[in-house]
């Protein structure tokens, strides 16, 4: 099962605003507390998305400031 979570992000440095959607999911065959869930970016708009060290980092396209960071697991 997966859930789509739309968000509106705002850069803390330059004030750039735009939409970004996250998908949070758990495989149907997942045992309780198995930890096999996932978090992915579905529609990033013009935000720059980077994956590093088990996390997704979203940066502003205007000034490259880090706007948000999420783990790849829920």
Predicted model as a PDB file, atoms N, CA, C, CB and O in Angstrom, pLDDT in the B-factor column:
MODEL        1                                                                  
ATOM      1  N   UNK A   1       0.853  -1.160   0.000  1.00 72.00           N  
ATOM      2  CA  UNK A   1       0.000   0.000   0.000  1.00 72.00           C  
ATOM      3  C   UNK A   1       0.904   1.229   0.000  1.00 72.00           C  
ATOM      4  CB  UNK A   1      -0.973  -0.006   1.222  1.00 72.00           C  
ATOM      5  O   UNK A   1       1.930   1.246   0.680  1.00 72.00           O  
ATOM      6  N   UNK A   2       0.532   2.239  -0.748  1.00 80.00           N  
ATOM      7  CA  UNK A   2       1.314   3.477  -0.831  1.00 80.00           C  
ATOM      8  C   UNK A   2       0.388   4.680  -0.662  1.00 80.00           C  
ATOM      9  CB  UNK A   2       2.079   3.562  -2.185  1.00 80.00           C  
ATOM     10  O   UNK A   2      -0.784   4.649  -1.037  1.00 80.00           O  
ATOM     11  N   UNK A   3       0.944   5.720  -0.096  1.00 85.00           N  
ATOM     12  CA  UNK A   3       0.189   6.949   0.148  1.00 85.00           C  
ATOM     13  C   UNK A   3       0.908   8.118  -0.509  1.00 85.00           C  
ATOM     14  CB  UNK A   3       0.008   7.203   1.670  1.00 85.00           C  
ATOM     15  O   UNK A   3       2.124   8.255  -0.378  1.00 85.00           O  
ATOM     16  N   UNK A   4       0.168   8.952  -1.209  1.00 89.00           N  
ATOM     17  CA  UNK A   4       0.706  10.135  -1.858  1.00 89.00           C  
ATOM     18  C   UNK A   4       0.455  11.331  -0.939  1.00 89.00           C  
ATOM     19  CB  UNK A   4       0.063  10.354  -3.272  1.00 89.00           C  
ATOM     20  O   UNK A   4      -0.678  11.587  -0.530  1.00 89.00           O  
ATOM     21  N   UNK A   5       1.530  12.058  -0.621  1.00 88.00           N  
ATOM     22  CA  UNK A   5       1.424  13.198   0.276  1.00 88.00           C  
ATOM     23  C   UNK A   5       1.939  14.448  -0.425  1.00 88.00           C  
ATOM     24  CB  UNK A   5       2.203  12.944   1.584  1.00 88.00           C  
ATOM     25  O   UNK A   5       3.152  14.653  -0.484  1.00 88.00           O  
ATOM     26  N   UNK A   6       1.053  15.292  -0.959  1.00 91.00           N  
ATOM     27  CA  UNK A   6       1.507  16.536  -1.588  1.00 91.00           C  
ATOM     28  C   UNK A   6       1.862  17.578  -0.534  1.00 91.00           C  
ATOM     29  CB  UNK A   6       0.427  17.088  -2.533  1.00 91.00           C  
ATOM     30  O   UNK A   6       1.161  17.728   0.466  1.00 91.00           O  
ATOM     31  N   UNK A   7       2.949  18.290  -0.768  1.00 92.00           N  
ATOM     32  CA  UNK A   7       3.404  19.355   0.129  1.00 92.00           C  
ATOM     33  C   UNK A   7       3.730  20.593  -0.695  1.00 92.00           C  
ATOM     34  CB  UNK A   7       4.643  18.901   0.958  1.00 92.00           C  
ATOM     35  O   UNK A   7       4.015  20.496  -1.888  1.00 92.00           O  
ATOM     36  N   UNK A   8       3.690  21.741  -0.062  1.00 94.00           N  
ATOM     37  CA  UNK A   8       4.180  22.976  -0.664  1.00 94.00           C  
ATOM     38  C   UNK A   8       5.395  23.384   0.148  1.00 94.00           C  
ATOM     39  CB  UNK A   8       3.075  24.114  -0.687  1.00 94.00           C  
ATOM     40  O   UNK A   8       5.289  23.652   1.344  1.00 94.00           O  
ATOM     41  N   UNK A   9       6.552  23.431  -0.505  1.00 94.00           N  
ATOM     42  CA  UNK A   9       7.795  23.779   0.169  1.00 94.00           C  
ATOM     43  C   UNK A   9       8.145  25.237  -0.080  1.00 94.00           C  
ATOM     44  CB  UNK A   9       8.936  22.871  -0.298  1.00 94.00           C  
ATOM     45  O   UNK A   9       7.818  25.798  -1.126  1.00 94.00           O  
ATOM     46  N   UNK A  10       8.814  25.843   0.896  1.00 95.00           N  
ATOM     47  CA  UNK A  10       9.299  27.214   0.767  1.00 95.00           C  
ATOM     48  C   UNK A  10      10.751  27.245   1.209  1.00 95.00           C  
ATOM     49  CB  UNK A  10       8.435  28.208   1.607  1.00 95.00           C  
ATOM     50  O   UNK A  10      11.084  26.756   2.288  1.00 95.00           O  
ATOM     51  N   UNK A  11      11.611  27.812   0.389  1.00 95.00           N  
ATOM     52  CA  UNK A  11      13.033  27.930   0.713  1.00 95.00           C  
ATOM     53  C   UNK A  11      13.205  28.948   1.839  1.00 95.00           C  
ATOM     54  CB  UNK A  11      13.862  28.346  -0.544  1.00 95.00           C  
ATOM     55  O   UNK A  11      12.670  30.053   1.754  1.00 95.00           O  
ATOM     56  N   UNK A  12      13.948  28.591   2.895  1.00 95.00           N  
ATOM     57  CA  UNK A  12      14.153  29.532   3.994  1.00 95.00           C  
ATOM     58  C   UNK A  12      15.084  30.689   3.639  1.00 95.00           C  
ATOM     59  CB  UNK A  12      14.703  28.802   5.182  1.00 95.00           C  
ATOM     60  O   UNK A  12      15.080  31.713   4.322  1.00 95.00           O  
ATOM     61  N   UNK A  13      15.889  30.540   2.570  1.00 94.00           N  
ATOM     62  CA  UNK A  13      16.829  31.596   2.198  1.00 94.00           C  
ATOM     63  C   UNK A  13      16.246  32.623   1.237  1.00 94.00           C  
ATOM     64  CB  UNK A  13      18.048  30.987   1.585  1.00 94.00           C  
ATOM     65  O   UNK A  13      16.283  33.827   1.491  1.00 94.00           O  
ATOM     66  N   UNK A  14      15.703  32.118   0.117  1.00 94.00           N  
ATOM     67  CA  UNK A  14      15.257  33.056  -0.927  1.00 94.00           C  
ATOM     68  C   UNK A  14      13.740  33.172  -1.040  1.00 94.00           C  
ATOM     69  CB  UNK A  14      15.816  32.633  -2.257  1.00 94.00           C  
ATOM     70  O   UNK A  14      13.246  34.053  -1.744  1.00 94.00           O  
ATOM     71  N   UNK A  15      12.989  32.298  -0.358  1.00 93.00           N  
ATOM     72  CA  UNK A  15      11.536  32.380  -0.393  1.00 93.00           C  
ATOM     73  C   UNK A  15      10.876  31.687  -1.568  1.00 93.00           C  
ATOM     74  CB  UNK A  15      11.138  33.783  -0.394  1.00 93.00           C  
ATOM     75  O   UNK A  15       9.662  31.801  -1.738  1.00 93.00           O  
ATOM     76  N   UNK A  16      11.646  30.963  -2.397  1.00 94.00           N  
ATOM     77  CA  UNK A  16      11.079  30.221  -3.525  1.00 94.00           C  
ATOM     78  C   UNK A  16      10.058  29.210  -2.995  1.00 94.00           C  
ATOM     79  CB  UNK A  16      12.203  29.500  -4.345  1.00 94.00           C  
ATOM     80  O   UNK A  16      10.332  28.507  -2.022  1.00 94.00           O  
ATOM     81  N   UNK A  17       8.889  29.134  -3.625  1.00 95.00           N  
ATOM     82  CA  UNK A  17       7.819  28.244  -3.202  1.00 95.00           C  
ATOM     83  C   UNK A  17       7.393  27.368  -4.367  1.00 95.00           C  
ATOM     84  CB  UNK A  17       6.620  29.044  -2.657  1.00 95.00           C  
ATOM     85  O   UNK A  17       7.352  27.812  -5.515  1.00 95.00           O  
ATOM     86  N   UNK A  18       7.073  26.099  -4.052  1.00 95.00           N  
ATOM     87  CA  UNK A  18       6.603  25.203  -5.087  1.00 95.00           C  
ATOM     88  C   UNK A  18       6.144  23.883  -4.515  1.00 95.00           C  
ATOM     89  CB  UNK A  18       7.679  24.975  -6.106  1.00 95.00           C  
ATOM     90  O   UNK A  18       6.458  23.559  -3.370  1.00 95.00           O  
ATOM     91  N   UNK A  19       5.391  23.103  -5.311  1.00 95.00           N  
ATOM     92  CA  UNK A  19       4.860  21.821  -4.838  1.00 95.00           C  
ATOM     93  C   UNK A  19       5.882  20.692  -4.948  1.00 95.00           C  
ATOM     94  CB  UNK A  19       3.612  21.457  -5.623  1.00 95.00           C  
ATOM     95  O   UNK A  19       6.788  20.726  -5.780  1.00 95.00           O  
ATOM     96  N   UNK A  20       5.711  19.700  -4.092  1.00 93.00           N  
ATOM     97  CA  UNK A  20       6.495  18.474  -4.138  1.00 93.00           C  
ATOM     98  C   UNK A  20       5.626  17.380  -3.526  1.00 93.00           C  
ATOM     99  CB  UNK A  20       7.878  18.625  -3.373  1.00 93.00           C  
ATOM    100  O   UNK A  20       5.003  17.595  -2.486  1.00 93.00           O  
ATOM    101  N   UNK A  21       5.576  16.210  -4.159  1.00 93.00           N  
ATOM    102  CA  UNK A  21       4.760  15.103  -3.649  1.00 93.00           C  
ATOM    103  C   UNK A  21       5.650  13.941  -3.240  1.00 93.00           C  
ATOM    104  CB  UNK A  21       3.735  14.644  -4.707  1.00 93.00           C  
ATOM    105  O   UNK A  21       6.563  13.556  -3.970  1.00 93.00           O  
ATOM    106  N   UNK A  22       5.372  13.380  -2.052  1.00 91.00           N  
ATOM    107  CA  UNK A  22       6.085  12.222  -1.533  1.00 91.00           C  
ATOM    108  C   UNK A  22       5.199  10.993  -1.661  1.00 91.00           C  
ATOM    109  CB  UNK A  22       6.512  12.442  -0.062  1.00 91.00           C  
ATOM    110  O   UNK A  22       3.982  11.093  -1.508  1.00 91.00           O  
ATOM    111  N   UNK A  23       5.793   9.830  -1.941  1.00 90.00           N  
ATOM    112  CA  UNK A  23       5.099   8.549  -1.871  1.00 90.00           C  
ATOM    113  C   UNK A  23       5.691   7.807  -0.680  1.00 90.00           C  
ATOM    114  CB  UNK A  23       5.243   7.718  -3.217  1.00 90.00           C  
ATOM    115  O   UNK A  23       6.901   7.596  -0.608  1.00 90.00           O  
ATOM    116  N   UNK A  24       4.828   7.414   0.252  1.00 87.00           N  
ATOM    117  CA  UNK A  24       5.241   6.605   1.398  1.00 87.00           C  
ATOM    118  C   UNK A  24       4.534   5.274   1.245  1.00 87.00           C  
ATOM    119  CB  UNK A  24       4.897   7.302   2.785  1.00 87.00           C  
ATOM    120  O   UNK A  24       3.308   5.223   1.148  1.00 87.00           O  
ATOM    121  N   UNK A  25       5.308   4.189   1.223  1.00 86.00           N  
ATOM    122  CA  UNK A  25       4.684   2.902   0.975  1.00 86.00           C  
ATOM    123  C   UNK A  25       5.241   1.774   1.814  1.00 86.00           C  
ATOM    124  CB  UNK A  25       4.820   2.557  -0.447  1.00 86.00           C  
ATOM    125  O   UNK A  25       6.337   1.859   2.369  1.00 86.00           O  
ATOM    126  N   UNK A  26       4.457   0.718   1.889  1.00 78.00           N  
ATOM    127  CA  UNK A  26       4.836  -0.516   2.568  1.00 78.00           C  
ATOM    128  C   UNK A  26       4.431  -1.652   1.641  1.00 78.00           C  
ATOM    129  CB  UNK A  26       4.154  -0.646   3.998  1.00 78.00           C  
ATOM    130  O   UNK A  26       3.283  -1.691   1.199  1.00 78.00           O  
ATOM    131  N   UNK A  27       5.345  -2.592   1.327  1.00 72.00           N  
ATOM    132  CA  UNK A  27       4.977  -3.714   0.475  1.00 72.00           C  
ATOM    133  C   UNK A  27       3.841  -4.528   1.094  1.00 72.00           C  
ATOM    134  CB  UNK A  27       6.191  -4.608   0.224  1.00 72.00           C  
ATOM    135  O   UNK A  27       3.750  -4.639   2.317  1.00 72.00           O  
ATOM    136  N   UNK A  28       2.985  -5.091   0.263  1.00 72.00           N  
ATOM    137  CA  UNK A  28       1.834  -5.861   0.753  1.00 72.00           C  
ATOM    138  C   UNK A  28       2.243  -7.104   1.530  1.00 72.00           C  
ATOM    139  CB  UNK A  28       0.953  -6.263  -0.407  1.00 72.00           C  
ATOM    140  O   UNK A  28       1.513  -7.545   2.418  1.00 72.00           O  
ATOM    141  N   UNK A  29       3.409  -7.680   1.205  1.00 69.00           N  
ATOM    142  CA  UNK A  29       3.855  -8.890   1.907  1.00 69.00           C  
ATOM    143  C   UNK A  29       4.742  -8.568   3.106  1.00 69.00           C  
ATOM    144  CB  UNK A  29       4.607  -9.804   0.947  1.00 69.00           C  
ATOM    145  O   UNK A  29       5.419  -9.456   3.624  1.00 69.00           O  
ATOM    146  N   UNK A  30       4.749  -7.330   3.549  1.00 61.00           N  
ATOM    147  CA  UNK A  30       5.591  -6.901   4.657  1.00 61.00           C  
ATOM    148  C   UNK A  30       5.075  -7.449   5.986  1.00 61.00           C  
ATOM    149  CB  UNK A  30       5.663  -5.376   4.708  1.00 61.00           C  
ATOM    150  O   UNK A  30       3.898  -7.290   6.312  1.00 61.00           O  
ATOM    151  N   UNK A  31       5.935  -8.079   6.735  1.00 66.00           N  
ATOM    152  CA  UNK A  31       5.570  -8.545   8.075  1.00 66.00           C  
ATOM    153  C   UNK A  31       5.533  -7.337   9.014  1.00 66.00           C  
ATOM    154  CB  UNK A  31       6.580  -9.634   8.594  1.00 66.00           C  
ATOM    155  O   UNK A  31       6.243  -6.361   8.774  1.00 66.00           O  
ATOM    156  N   UNK A  32       4.732  -7.378  10.066  1.00 65.00           N  
ATOM    157  CA  UNK A  32       4.678  -6.257  11.000  1.00 65.00           C  
ATOM    158  C   UNK A  32       6.068  -5.911  11.538  1.00 65.00           C  
ATOM    159  CB  UNK A  32       3.733  -6.579  12.159  1.00 65.00           C  
ATOM    160  O   UNK A  32       6.819  -6.792  11.956  1.00 65.00           O  
ATOM    161  N   UNK A  33       6.394  -4.630  11.521  1.00 63.00           N  
ATOM    162  CA  UNK A  33       7.656  -4.086  12.010  1.00 63.00           C  
ATOM    163  C   UNK A  33       8.884  -4.629  11.272  1.00 63.00           C  
ATOM    164  CB  UNK A  33       7.788  -4.376  13.474  1.00 63.00           C  
ATOM    165  O   UNK A  33       9.978  -4.632  11.836  1.00 63.00           O  
ATOM    166  N   UNK A  34       8.730  -5.081  10.042  1.00 63.00           N  
ATOM    167  CA  UNK A  34       9.861  -5.597   9.277  1.00 63.00           C  
ATOM    168  C   UNK A  34      10.741  -4.473   8.748  1.00 63.00           C  
ATOM    169  CB  UNK A  34       9.368  -6.455   8.123  1.00 63.00           C  
ATOM    170  O   UNK A  34      11.896  -4.706   8.392  1.00 63.00           O  
ATOM    171  N   UNK A  35      10.203  -3.247   8.692  1.00 62.00           N  
ATOM    172  CA  UNK A  35      11.017  -2.109   8.276  1.00 62.00           C  
ATOM    173  C   UNK A  35      11.326  -2.050   6.801  1.00 62.00           C  
ATOM    174  CB  UNK A  35      12.275  -2.118   9.013  1.00 62.00           C  
ATOM    175  O   UNK A  35      12.340  -1.471   6.413  1.00 62.00           O  
ATOM    176  N   UNK A  36      10.481  -2.634   5.962  1.00 67.00           N  
ATOM    177  CA  UNK A  36      10.741  -2.628   4.531  1.00 67.00           C  
ATOM    178  C   UNK A  36       9.991  -1.521   3.811  1.00 67.00           C  
ATOM    179  CB  UNK A  36      10.375  -3.957   3.937  1.00 67.00           C  
ATOM    180  O   UNK A  36       9.853  -1.592   2.589  1.00 67.00           O  
ATOM    181  N   UNK A  37       9.517  -0.536   4.482  1.00 77.00           N  
ATOM    182  CA  UNK A  37       8.804   0.559   3.838  1.00 77.00           C  
ATOM    183  C   UNK A  37       9.748   1.446   3.051  1.00 77.00           C  
ATOM    184  CB  UNK A  37       8.058   1.382   4.867  1.00 77.00           C  
ATOM    185  O   UNK A  37      10.965   1.270   3.095  1.00 77.00           O  
ATOM    186  N   UNK A  38       9.182   2.398   2.333  1.00 82.00           N  
ATOM    187  CA  UNK A  38       9.999   3.294   1.521  1.00 82.00           C  
ATOM    188  C   UNK A  38       9.354   4.673   1.438  1.00 82.00           C  
ATOM    189  CB  UNK A  38      10.204   2.713   0.111  1.00 82.00           C  
ATOM    190  O   UNK A  38       8.148   4.827   1.625  1.00 82.00           O  
ATOM    191  N   UNK A  39      10.180   5.659   1.155  1.00 86.00           N  
ATOM    192  CA  UNK A  39       9.740   7.029   0.913  1.00 86.00           C  
ATOM    193  C   UNK A  39      10.441   7.483  -0.361  1.00 86.00           C  
ATOM    194  CB  UNK A  39      10.063   7.986   2.139  1.00 86.00           C  
ATOM    195  O   UNK A  39      11.664   7.391  -0.468  1.00 86.00           O  
ATOM    196  N   UNK A  40       9.659   7.978  -1.337  1.00 88.00           N  
ATOM    197  CA  UNK A  40      10.207   8.439  -2.615  1.00 88.00           C  
ATOM    198  C   UNK A  40       9.565   9.761  -2.996  1.00 88.00           C  
ATOM    199  CB  UNK A  40       9.983   7.385  -3.731  1.00 88.00           C  
ATOM    200  O   UNK A  40       8.468  10.086  -2.540  1.00 88.00           O  
ATOM    201  N   UNK A  41      10.250  10.513  -3.827  1.00 90.00           N  
ATOM    202  CA  UNK A  41       9.670  11.723  -4.399  1.00 90.00           C  
ATOM    203  C   UNK A  41       8.897  11.318  -5.640  1.00 90.00           C  
ATOM    204  CB  UNK A  41      10.769  12.793  -4.735  1.00 90.00           C  
ATOM    205  O   UNK A  41       9.425  10.617  -6.503  1.00 90.00           O  
ATOM    206  N   UNK A  42       7.642  11.756  -5.736  1.00 89.00           N  
ATOM    207  CA  UNK A  42       6.808  11.415  -6.893  1.00 89.00           C  
ATOM    208  C   UNK A  42       6.881  12.517  -7.945  1.00 89.00           C  
ATOM    209  CB  UNK A  42       5.342  11.186  -6.460  1.00 89.00           C  
ATOM    210  O   UNK A  42       7.265  12.258  -9.085  1.00 89.00           O  
ATOM    211  N   UNK A  43       6.526  13.715  -7.581  1.00 86.00           N  
ATOM    212  CA  UNK A  43       6.596  14.870  -8.480  1.00 86.00           C  
ATOM    213  C   UNK A  43       7.372  15.954  -7.759  1.00 86.00           C  
ATOM    214  CB  UNK A  43       5.163  15.376  -8.902  1.00 86.00           C  
ATOM    215  O   UNK A  43       6.925  16.478  -6.739  1.00 86.00           O  
ATOM    216  N   UNK A  44       8.537  16.288  -8.293  1.00 85.00           N  
ATOM    217  CA  UNK A  44       9.407  17.230  -7.593  1.00 85.00           C  
ATOM    218  C   UNK A  44       9.264  18.665  -8.075  1.00 85.00           C  
ATOM    219  CB  UNK A  44      10.829  16.804  -7.740  1.00 85.00           C  
ATOM    220  O   UNK A  44       9.872  19.570  -7.504  1.00 85.00           O  
ATOM    221  N   UNK A  45       8.475  18.886  -9.113  1.00 87.00           N  
ATOM    222  CA  UNK A  45       8.379  20.252  -9.640  1.00 87.00           C  
ATOM    223  C   UNK A  45       9.749  20.713 -10.102  1.00 87.00           C  
ATOM    224  CB  UNK A  45       7.811  21.226  -8.573  1.00 87.00           C  
ATOM    225  O   UNK A  45      10.414  19.996 -10.849  1.00 87.00           O  
ATOM    226  N   UNK A  46      10.187  21.885  -9.680  1.00 92.00           N  
ATOM    227  CA  UNK A  46      11.520  22.361 -10.086  1.00 92.00           C  
ATOM    228  C   UNK A  46      12.555  22.200  -8.978  1.00 92.00           C  
ATOM    229  CB  UNK A  46      11.448  23.823 -10.504  1.00 92.00           C  
ATOM    230  O   UNK A  46      13.676  22.687  -9.124  1.00 92.00           O  
ATOM    231  N   UNK A  47      12.212  21.528  -7.866  1.00 93.00           N  
ATOM    232  CA  UNK A  47      13.156  21.293  -6.774  1.00 93.00           C  
ATOM    233  C   UNK A  47      14.236  20.313  -7.207  1.00 93.00           C  
ATOM    234  CB  UNK A  47      12.426  20.764  -5.528  1.00 93.00           C  
ATOM    235  O   UNK A  47      13.978  19.422  -8.015  1.00 93.00           O  
ATOM    236  N   UNK A  48      15.444  20.472  -6.674  1.00 94.00           N  
ATOM    237  CA  UNK A  48      16.548  19.560  -6.948  1.00 94.00           C  
ATOM    238  C   UNK A  48      16.538  18.473  -5.885  1.00 94.00           C  
ATOM    239  CB  UNK A  48      17.919  20.312  -6.973  1.00 94.00           C  
ATOM    240  O   UNK A  48      16.594  18.766  -4.691  1.00 94.00           O  
ATOM    241  N   UNK A  49      16.466  17.218  -6.316  1.00 93.00           N  
ATOM    242  CA  UNK A  49      16.369  16.087  -5.394  1.00 93.00           C  
ATOM    243  C   UNK A  49      17.657  15.273  -5.478  1.00 93.00           C  
ATOM    244  CB  UNK A  49      15.125  15.197  -5.720  1.00 93.00           C  
ATOM    245  O   UNK A  49      18.097  14.895  -6.563  1.00 93.00           O  
ATOM    246  N   UNK A  50      18.256  15.009  -4.311  1.00 93.00           N  
ATOM    247  CA  UNK A  50      19.482  14.215  -4.234  1.00 93.00           C  
ATOM    248  C   UNK A  50      19.265  13.084  -3.235  1.00 93.00           C  
ATOM    249  CB  UNK A  50      20.708  15.099  -3.822  1.00 93.00           C  
ATOM    250  O   UNK A  50      18.613  13.276  -2.209  1.00 93.00           O  
ATOM    251  N   UNK A  51      19.812  11.900  -3.534  1.00 89.00           N  
ATOM    252  CA  UNK A  51      19.764  10.782  -2.599  1.00 89.00           C  
ATOM    253  C   UNK A  51      21.173  10.537  -2.099  1.00 89.00           C  
ATOM    254  CB  UNK A  51      19.167   9.498  -3.263  1.00 89.00           C  
ATOM    255  O   UNK A  51      22.102  10.354  -2.887  1.00 89.00           O  
ATOM    256  N   UNK A  52      21.329  10.533  -0.757  1.00 83.00           N  
ATOM    257  CA  UNK A  52      22.643  10.322  -0.170  1.00 83.00           C  
ATOM    258  C   UNK A  52      22.508   9.707   1.212  1.00 83.00           C  
ATOM    259  CB  UNK A  52      23.423  11.639  -0.097  1.00 83.00           C  
ATOM    260  O   UNK A  52      21.697  10.163   2.019  1.00 83.00           O  
ATOM    261  N   UNK A  53      23.296   8.674   1.491  1.00 84.00           N  
ATOM    262  CA  UNK A  53      23.385   8.061   2.815  1.00 84.00           C  
ATOM    263  C   UNK A  53      22.020   7.682   3.400  1.00 84.00           C  
ATOM    264  CB  UNK A  53      24.090   9.000   3.758  1.00 84.00           C  
ATOM    265  O   UNK A  53      21.754   7.954   4.571  1.00 84.00           O  
ATOM    266  N   UNK A  54      21.163   7.063   2.601  1.00 85.00           N  
ATOM    267  CA  UNK A  54      19.863   6.610   3.097  1.00 85.00           C  
ATOM    268  C   UNK A  54      18.839   7.704   3.280  1.00 85.00           C  
ATOM    269  CB  UNK A  54      20.042   5.917   4.379  1.00 85.00           C  
ATOM    270  O   UNK A  54      17.811   7.485   3.920  1.00 85.00           O  
ATOM    271  N   UNK A  55      19.096   8.888   2.729  1.00 90.00           N  
ATOM    272  CA  UNK A  55      18.171  10.014   2.859  1.00 90.00           C  
ATOM    273  C   UNK A  55      17.947  10.676   1.507  1.00 90.00           C  
ATOM    274  CB  UNK A  55      18.704  11.042   3.875  1.00 90.00           C  
ATOM    275  O   UNK A  55      18.770  10.575   0.596  1.00 90.00           O  
ATOM    276  N   UNK A  56      16.816  11.352   1.404  1.00 91.00           N  
ATOM    277  CA  UNK A  56      16.518  12.178   0.235  1.00 91.00           C  
ATOM    278  C   UNK A  56      16.629  13.628   0.676  1.00 91.00           C  
ATOM    279  CB  UNK A  56      15.087  11.862  -0.362  1.00 91.00           C  
ATOM    280  O   UNK A  56      15.995  14.044   1.645  1.00 91.00           O  
ATOM    281  N   UNK A  57      17.439  14.393  -0.042  1.00 92.00           N  
ATOM    282  CA  UNK A  57      17.647  15.810   0.273  1.00 92.00           C  
ATOM    283  C   UNK A  57      17.021  16.629  -0.848  1.00 92.00           C  
ATOM    284  CB  UNK A  57      19.179  16.151   0.443  1.00 92.00           C  
ATOM    285  O   UNK A  57      17.286  16.381  -2.025  1.00 92.00           O  
ATOM    286  N   UNK A  58      16.193  17.604  -0.488  1.00 94.00           N  
ATOM    287  CA  UNK A  58      15.560  18.487  -1.463  1.00 94.00           C  
ATOM    288  C   UNK A  58      16.192  19.861  -1.324  1.00 94.00           C  
ATOM    289  CB  UNK A  58      14.005  18.554  -1.261  1.00 94.00           C  
ATOM    290  O   UNK A  58      16.213  20.445  -0.240  1.00 94.00           O  
ATOM    291  N   UNK A  59      16.710  20.373  -2.445  1.00 95.00           N  
ATOM    292  CA  UNK A  59      17.385  21.673  -2.463  1.00 95.00           C  
ATOM    293  C   UNK A  59      16.628  22.650  -3.353  1.00 95.00           C  
ATOM    294  CB  UNK A  59      18.841  21.525  -2.949  1.00 95.00           C  
ATOM    295  O   UNK A  59      15.935  22.256  -4.291  1.00 95.00           O  
ATOM    296  N   UNK A  60      16.777  23.921  -3.042  1.00 95.00           N  
ATOM    297  CA  UNK A  60      16.153  24.990  -3.814  1.00 95.00           C  
ATOM    298  C   UNK A  60      16.828  25.092  -5.182  1.00 95.00           C  
ATOM    299  CB  UNK A  60      16.239  26.343  -3.055  1.00 95.00           C  
ATOM    300  O   UNK A  60      18.056  25.052  -5.253  1.00 95.00           O  
ATOM    301  N   UNK A  61      16.064  25.221  -6.268  1.00 94.00           N  
ATOM    302  CA  UNK A  61      16.670  25.346  -7.593  1.00 94.00           C  
ATOM    303  C   UNK A  61      17.301  26.724  -7.817  1.00 94.00           C  
ATOM    304  CB  UNK A  61      15.626  25.081  -8.666  1.00 94.00           C  
ATOM    305  O   UNK A  61      18.126  26.886  -8.716  1.00 94.00           O  
ATOM    306  N   UNK A  62      16.925  27.699  -7.020  1.00 93.00           N  
ATOM    307  CA  UNK A  62      17.424  29.060  -7.186  1.00 93.00           C  
ATOM    308  C   UNK A  62      18.749  29.286  -6.467  1.00 93.00           C  
ATOM    309  CB  UNK A  62      16.398  30.049  -6.682  1.00 93.00           C  
ATOM    310  O   UNK A  62      19.703  29.795  -7.056  1.00 93.00           O  
ATOM    311  N   UNK A  63      18.805  28.899  -5.176  1.00 95.00           N  
ATOM    312  CA  UNK A  63      20.000  29.215  -4.375  1.00 95.00           C  
ATOM    313  C   UNK A  63      20.698  27.975  -3.812  1.00 95.00           C  
ATOM    314  CB  UNK A  63      19.619  30.132  -3.233  1.00 95.00           C  
ATOM    315  O   UNK A  63      21.667  28.120  -3.066  1.00 95.00           O  
ATOM    316  N   UNK A  64      20.249  26.782  -4.135  1.00 93.00           N  
ATOM    317  CA  UNK A  64      20.789  25.481  -3.707  1.00 93.00           C  
ATOM    318  C   UNK A  64      20.801  25.264  -2.190  1.00 93.00           C  
ATOM    319  CB  UNK A  64      22.186  25.334  -4.223  1.00 93.00           C  
ATOM    320  O   UNK A  64      21.559  24.425  -1.703  1.00 93.00           O  
ATOM    321  N   UNK A  65      19.995  25.984  -1.450  1.00 95.00           N  
ATOM    322  CA  UNK A  65      19.859  25.778  -0.008  1.00 95.00           C  
ATOM    323  C   UNK A  65      19.065  24.502   0.248  1.00 95.00           C  
ATOM    324  CB  UNK A  65      19.171  26.997   0.668  1.00 95.00           C  
ATOM    325  O   UNK A  65      18.117  24.209  -0.481  1.00 95.00           O  
ATOM    326  N   UNK A  66      19.440  23.736   1.279  1.00 95.00           N  
ATOM    327  CA  UNK A  66      18.678  22.541   1.645  1.00 95.00           C  
ATOM    328  C   UNK A  66      17.342  22.974   2.256  1.00 95.00           C  
ATOM    329  CB  UNK A  66      19.485  21.642   2.645  1.00 95.00           C  
ATOM    330  O   UNK A  66      17.307  23.725   3.231  1.00 95.00           O  
ATOM    331  N   UNK A  67      16.248  22.488   1.668  1.00 95.00           N  
ATOM    332  CA  UNK A  67      14.909  22.859   2.114  1.00 95.00           C  
ATOM    333  C   UNK A  67      14.340  21.804   3.047  1.00 95.00           C  
ATOM    334  CB  UNK A  67      13.979  23.059   0.917  1.00 95.00           C  
ATOM    335  O   UNK A  67      13.739  22.146   4.065  1.00 95.00           O  
ATOM    336  N   UNK A  68      14.517  20.522   2.719  1.00 93.00           N  
ATOM    337  CA  UNK A  68      14.033  19.451   3.582  1.00 93.00           C  
ATOM    338  C   UNK A  68      14.878  18.211   3.354  1.00 93.00           C  
ATOM    339  CB  UNK A  68      12.536  19.152   3.319  1.00 93.00           C  
ATOM    340  O   UNK A  68      15.583  18.087   2.352  1.00 93.00           O  
ATOM    341  N   UNK A  69      14.786  17.293   4.318  1.00 90.00           N  
ATOM    342  CA  UNK A  69      15.532  16.032   4.263  1.00 90.00           C  
ATOM    343  C   UNK A  69      14.643  14.946   4.856  1.00 90.00           C  
ATOM    344  CB  UNK A  69      16.908  16.133   5.036  1.00 90.00           C  
ATOM    345  O   UNK A  69      14.059  15.134   5.923  1.00 90.00           O  
ATOM    346  N   UNK A  70      14.536  13.802   4.164  1.00 88.00           N  
ATOM    347  CA  UNK A  70      13.728  12.695   4.672  1.00 88.00           C  
ATOM    348  C   UNK A  70      14.508  11.391   4.533  1.00 88.00           C  
ATOM    349  CB  UNK A  70      12.372  12.606   3.919  1.00 88.00           C  
ATOM    350  O   UNK A  70      15.295  11.215   3.602  1.00 88.00           O  
ATOM    351  N   UNK A  71      14.276  10.496   5.462  1.00 87.00           N  
ATOM    352  CA  UNK A  71      14.861   9.172   5.400  1.00 87.00           C  
ATOM    353  C   UNK A  71      14.182   8.395   4.267  1.00 87.00           C  
ATOM    354  CB  UNK A  71      14.713   8.430   6.766  1.00 87.00           C  
ATOM    355  O   UNK A  71      13.024   8.660   3.943  1.00 87.00           O  
ATOM    356  N   UNK A  72      14.889   7.444   3.669  1.00 78.00           N  
ATOM    357  CA  UNK A  72      14.301   6.630   2.610  1.00 78.00           C  
ATOM    358  C   UNK A  72      13.353   5.584   3.161  1.00 78.00           C  
ATOM    359  CB  UNK A  72      15.386   5.958   1.802  1.00 78.00           C  
ATOM    360  O   UNK A  72      12.662   4.911   2.397  1.00 78.00           O  
ATOM    361  N   UNK A  73      13.310   5.436   4.501  1.00 76.00           N  
ATOM    362  CA  UNK A  73      12.367   4.521   5.150  1.00 76.00           C  
ATOM    363  C   UNK A  73      11.442   5.326   6.038  1.00 76.00           C  
ATOM    364  CB  UNK A  73      13.111   3.429   5.974  1.00 76.00           C  
ATOM    365  O   UNK A  73      11.878   6.269   6.698  1.00 76.00           O  
ATOM    366  N   UNK A  74      10.150   4.959   6.064  1.00 65.00           N  
ATOM    367  CA  UNK A  74       9.197   5.717   6.885  1.00 65.00           C  
ATOM    368  C   UNK A  74       9.444   5.566   8.379  1.00 65.00           C  
ATOM    369  CB  UNK A  74       7.790   5.280   6.569  1.00 65.00           C  
ATOM    370  O   UNK A  74       8.719   6.148   9.186  1.00 65.00           O  
TER     371      UNK A  74                                                      
ENDMDL                                                                          
END                                                                             
